[in-house]
């Protein structure tokens, strides 16, 4: 599948990096899902918001669970200049 939007510069918080290391998962497995519009474990309201954001160029959010059970968020900025991997409590 092809990406639906540009991720821009990819950055990660220390907590996200630690969670990925603990789960022994590379960030690319989550970034690839995010880029194709697989938003992970979001409620229907947030999924609808992402669909609106895709059409109008707003910020995009995905939420995934690592294999170690930690929640990981990915946020792509509205101008698609950057994508950040972070833990919800780092927001």
Secondary structure by P-SEA (a helix, b strand, c coil): ccccccccbbbbcaaaaaaaaaacccaaaaaaaaaacccccccaaaaaaaaaaaacccbbbbbbbcccbbbbbbbbcccccbbbbbccccc
